[in-house]
Amino acid sequence: MRPSRALLHLARLADALLFWPTLTAVIWGELTGTEPHVASLLNDKVLHFLAYFGLAAMAAAAFKERRPVVLTAFGLMLLGGALEIIQGFTGRDMSIYDELANVLGVVAGAVAGRLVVEFLRKRWAS
């Protein structure tokens, strides 16, 4: 079954809209001193990687062109670095390794998101 252009457009809009509450959740998670119990089961670096992977993949899928994805990826990297610095003022530890996990997550997520978009575009473009 081939999805219509309208359905693909609606999916991209939903992705763009859901990006903002997801971003808010990531910022909240980085700045608060408490974490949900399920999050304590995973390594902190894995959580950082997954959070920024998800954000970058969502951004990559929301845009039609590559340039805004690159700019958003750099913005997410800068945000991750800024949040690491701000953590020092909230009673949490700053970590260059957390930022490294953030950056790796952004790069992997942006690439994965674009690969999916390009695959769908080639498969279903009319």
N, C-alpha and C positions, 0 to 999 in steps of 0.2 A: 504494500500500500504506500502510495506516494503522498506525503503531506502537502497541503496547499501552501502557497506563498503567504496567505493570510495567517495560517496556523503557525508557520515558522516565524513570522513577524510578531505574532502574539507571544510566542515562546521567548523571543529575544526581549520583548518589553517586560514580560514577567521576570526574566532573569535580571534585567537592569533595575527593576523595582525592588526585588528581593536582595540585591546587593547591599542596599543601605542598612536594613536591619541586621544583616550579617556583619557588616563593618562595625556597627554599633556594638554588637555582641563581642566581637574580637577586642575592640578597644576596652570595653567593660572588663573582659576577662584578663586583659593585661594590666589594668590599673587597680583592680580590687585585690585585696589580700586573701580572699577566700576563693576556693574553687569547688565545683561540684564533685561529689565522691567518685563518680565514674571517671572524671578527668585525672584524679590522683592515681588511677591504675596505669596510666600511660606516662612515659618519660616526658619531661617538660619540653625537650627539644622536638619530640615527635608532635606534640600539641602545637607548638609554634609553626612547624613545617606544614601541618595539615590546615591550620587556620589560614595561613597566607597562600597556600596552594588553592584552597577553595575560593578565596577572594579574587586571586588572579585569574583562575579559570572562569569564574563568573564574569569578570570584566572582559576577558578575551571573547567569551561567547556573546556578550551583549553588543559589541561593536561590529560593524560591517567591515571596517578597514583596519589595517595593522597599526598605523601610526598612533591612534588613540590608545591602543593596547600597550604599546611601548611606553607612552607617557604615563599611563595609569600604573604600569609595573614599576616605573621609577618612583612615582608618588607613593606606592605601597611600601617600597623599600625605605624611603625617607620617613614615612609614618612609623614603620617598625623601629627604626633607629631613634626617632623622637620619643616613642613610647618607652623604649628601654631607658632613655635618659630620665624621663619623667618618673619611671618606677623608683628611681633612687630617692625621690621626694615623697613617695607614698608608703615607705616602709618595706618595699620589696627590693631585691637585689638586681642591679643592672648586670647584664651579661652579654659580652660580645658573641658568645656562642648562641645565645637566643637570637641575636640579630643575624648571625650566619644562617641559622635554621629558617628565619623569616625570608632572607634573600633567596635561599635555595628553593623554598616553597613558592615564592613569587615566580621565579624563572621556570620551574617545573610546571606550575599551574598555568602560566601564560602560554607556554609551548603546548601543553596538553589541550587547553581550551581552543587555541587556534587550529590545532590538528583536527579536532572534532568539527569545528566550523568549516574548515576547508574540505574535509571529507564529505560533510553534508551538502555543501555548495556544489561540489563536483557530482555527487550522486543524484541530487534532486534539482539542480539548477535547470530552469527551462529557458 
